[in-house]
Amino acid sequence: MLIFLTIIAYFLCLFAFSRWTSRHANNDTFYRGNRQSPWYMVAFGMVGASISGITFVSVPGMVLKMDMTYLQTCLGFIFGYYLVAFLLLPVYYRLNLTTIYSVLDRRLGRHSYHIGAWFFLLSKMTGAAVRFYVVCIILQRFVFQPHGVPFAVTVVGMVLLIWLYTRRGGIKTLVWTDTFQTVCMFTALILIIYNVMGDLNMSVGDAARAIAADSHSRVFVFDDWVSRQNFWKQFLSGIFIVIVMTGLDQDMMQKNLTCKTLREAQKDMCTYGFAFVPANLLFMALGVLLVILFRQQGLELPAKGDDLLPMYVEGAGGALTVLFTIGIVAASFSSADSALTAMTTSFCVDIKGRANDERLRKRVHIGMAVVFAILILMVKAVDSPSVIDAIYILCSYTYGPLLGLFAYALLTRRGVNGRLVPYIAVASPIVCFLLDQIVSHATGYSFGYELLMLNGLLTFVGLWLSGSNFSIEMKK
């Protein structure tokens, strides 16, 4: 009963924010927040929006197999966010864009514009559905299943709640709800860490020393060039991950485009980019403390890292379950709501070309919510880890063509054969996949995050070979 009351109170707060921010709302409010968002609110909320419910569960468990080496990628994130702030944001603000894929239209033409938008929609819908599915499974396990609530009702109810509080204010509402959800998420995380420290009879200083002394606190790997955890692979991959999955992703950029000026948007981007290191350090510190606690109590560590935190919460029960639930809900909703809003924006503006049609926007928003719920239920019906892995692999491949398209558009003045662009964008991930399979079978080496860079390079080369030598300037 306590969990239900807490969740109800949580959603009442979200609806209060929605009602307050959606007064006199129109399409410009939904898409761009009327360009009136305070940069510090956007920055703080973006930290939570970038951390999904899966991150809340998975990052603590990463220490079982990767130690704290993921922080190497987070260090790359910082440089990636600076590049986005000072290379991409000036272009987006100078062109006064509603969606970032309009750059492709102005520079490379309609074919490139549409294929970029469709790649985003495919990547975002599948990736967001799988992430939200995993969160719904956890909520079902801890909250709804003991009360006999069917999984389908859980999914439809959760998606309906997201649609309800985003349907009018859109991105303007999300700037404020994300800030609230980020506060809830980090409050839950810190209180869970405090609870683990209490179980270990440790002070903050004791916990810091215990984490530093544990073998799982290793951060840097310089000696093994083959390992996926090698510093330079992780660091450079972190830079490109941010450029592609933030700078070239409408979902992640839409809030940044609501800031009043370019300078404020750059301050927002640099601030929350730097915050990723301490944020993920907290999650991984929790993971190390849980490993120490399991050892101290003679408990067997789970085979899957994702089970580490849920196993502890399930064993502790009570108030800790409430904290865990709030943390999961806050992390998952702050990423799922922005995905739904961004997909609605991209479809209306990029695919249909009707940015001012409020009736269309409302219908598309409902349609996206319905497709989102159906896709989550389809993943549940298959209920196979291999399918989930396949969807994640698909998402990792579909961002590569966006990298190649934007690099070609912004770094060259070469023309392009518009009719060939869709074929190049589809062929590049396929060639990339085949290369990965060949190298893996021939040498035993499997590509990691560097696949993103290879995929983008293949797209860029394909565009270059198919293009023309005449110069094309960016259309205003």
Secondary structure by P-SEA (a helix, b strand, c coil): caaaaaaaaaaaaaaaaaaaaaccccccccccccccccaaaaaaaaaaaacccccccccccccccccccaaaaaaaaaaaaaaaacccaaaaaaaccccccccccccccaaaaaaaaaaaaaaaaaaaaaaaaaaaaaaaacccccccccaaaaaaaaaaaaaaaacccaaaaaaaaaaaaaaaaaaaaaaaaaaaaaaacccaaaaaaaaaacccccccccccccccccaaaaaaaaaaaaaacccccccccccccccccaaaaaaaaaaaaaaaaaaaaaaaaaaaaaaaaaaaacccccccccaaaaaaaaaacaaaaaaaaaaaaaaaaaaaaaaaaaaaaaaacccccccccaaaaaaaaaaaaaaaaaaaaaaaaaccaaaaaaaaaaaaaaaaaaaaaaaaaccccccccccaaaaaaaaaaaaaaaaaaaaaaacccccccaaaaaaaaaaaaaaaaacccccccccc
